[in-house]
Amino acid sequence: TDDEDELQLKSAPVNTILSPQHTTYNRDNSIELKKLTASMETMRTSVLQA
């Protein structure tokens, strides 16, 4: 279905980052990734509270 195709497109970058050949990339960017995740969680919380 279209929904499944859209879901695969959205998850594709995540799968790429998580794939074994990107472990070095992951290590280098884990801090940035944590910052990004934290800011997204903060944003989501503030939106829910609004």
Backbone hydrogen bonds, N-H to C=O, Kabsch-Sander energy under -0.5 kcal/mol:
donor,donor_aa,acceptor,acceptor_aa,energy
5,D,1,T,-1.9
6,E,2,D,-2.5
7,L,3,D,-2.4
8,Q,4,E,-2.2
9,L,5,D,-2.1
10,K,6,E,-2.2
11,S,7,L,-2.1
12,A,8,Q,-1.2
15,N,11,S,-2.5
16,T,12,A,-2.2
17,I,13,P,-2.3
18,L,14,V,-2.3
19,S,15,N,-1.0
22,H,19,S,-2.3
23,T,20,P,-1.7
26,N,22,H,-2.8
27,R,23,T,-2.6
28,D,24,T,-2.4
29,N,25,Y,-1.8
30,S,26,N,-1.0
30,S,27,R,-0.6
33,L,29,N,-3.0
34,K,30,S,-2.3
35,K,31,I,-2.4
36,L,32,E,-2.7
37,T,33,L,-2.8
38,A,34,K,-2.7
39,S,35,K,-2.6
40,M,36,L,-2.2
41,E,37,T,-2.5
42,T,38,A,-2.4
43,M,39,S,-2.4
44,R,40,M,-2.8
45,T,41,E,-2.5
46,S,42,T,-2.5
47,V,43,M,-2.3
48,L,44,R,-2.4
49,Q,45,T,-2.0
50,A,46,S,-1.4
